[in-house]
Amino acid sequence: MNASTYWFLAVGGAAALTHMGVFAATETLMWPELANALGFGVAFFVSFAGHRRLSFQDAGTSVKTSFQRFAVTAVAGFASNELVFVLLLRGLKLPPLLALFVALVFAAGQTFVLSRFWAFRR
């Protein structure tokens, strides 16, 4: 495993834990779908900062360009996440935290590919 893959997993793990922590703290206060969106919003900044500084530190794009591209990448990942989350939560009646975990894992692959080959293009 090369260093950028290690950092991608570490940063992604930190962002996922942030996302899940915000979700767990707010899911009883609002619809689970909104708690998921709030968790995403907070985790987005953890993810961007970590990926820019660690996972893709040799990016050939400016911070502004990377941020704009990563925002598109992250929103696409969140759209996948929310779709899978709703299907698992409402369709299969999985517990909310389990549904979120599966949805986060599902979206991680998409986010890696878009981040590596577009948002932080080398």
N, C-alpha and C positions, 0 to 999 in steps of 0.2 A: 504494500500500500504506500503510495507516494504521499508527500507532505500535504499537498493540496486536498487530497481525498480525506486524509486524517482530519484536517481542519474543517473541511466541509461537514463531515460527520459530527465533529465536536460542536461547531457553531449551530448546525441544524438541530442537534440534541438540546443545546441551550435554548434555542428559540422555541422548540417544541415544548420543553418544560415550562417556559414562560407562558406560552399559549395555553397549555393545560392548567397552569396555576391560576391564570386570570379567569379561565373558564370555570374552574372549580369554585373560585371565590364569588363568582357572579351568577352562576346558573340558577340559583334559587330566587334571584332577584328579578329575572327577566326570562323571556323565551330562550331556550337553549340555542336556537339559531343566532340570536343576537349576542349571547354570551360568547359563542364561537367567533363572531365577527369582532367583538371587542378584544378577545384573546389574540386574534390575528393582528389587529391594529397595533397592539403593544409589542408583540413578537416581531413584527415587521422591522422595527428599528434595531432590535437586537440582532436580527438576521443580517440586515444590510451592513451594519457596522462590522460585524464579525467576518462576513464574507469578503468585504472590501479590504479589510486590514489583514486578514489571515488566509482565508481559503484561496482568494484570487488576488493576492498582493502584487502580482506581476501583470495585472490587467493592463491592456493597451488602450483603455478608454479613460476619459476624464471622470472625476467623481460625479459631476453633474450628469454626464451621459450614462454612467453606470447606475446612478440613482434612478433616472427616468426609465431605463430599460429594466432594472430590477423591480421597479414598481409594477410595470406591465407583467413581468414574470410572476411576481408574488400574487397579483390579483388573479392571474390565470390559475395559479396553484390554489388560491383560496376558492375560486369558483369550483374547481374539482373537489376540493376538500368539503365545501358546503353541500355539494350535490351528493357525495358519498355519505356524508354525515346524516343528511336528512333521510336518505334511503335506509340507512342502517337504524337510525333512531325511530323514525315514524313507520317505515315499512316493515323492518324486521324486529322492531321493539327491543333493540339492544339497549343496555344501560348507557346513559349519556357519555360518561367518561370513556367507556370501551368504544363506543361509536366514534368519538372524537379521535382516540388513539389510532384506530384503523384508518380513518380518513386522513390523518396526518401522515401516516406511513405511505398511503396511496399517492398523496400529492408530492411527497419528497422526491421521487424519481423524476417527475416532470420538472420540478423546480431545479434539480441538479442539471439536467440537460439544457434547459433554457439559460441557466446562469452560466454554465461553462462555455457554451458555444455562442451566446449572444450578449447577455447583460455585462459579463466581465470578459469579453472576448480577448484572447491573448494574441 
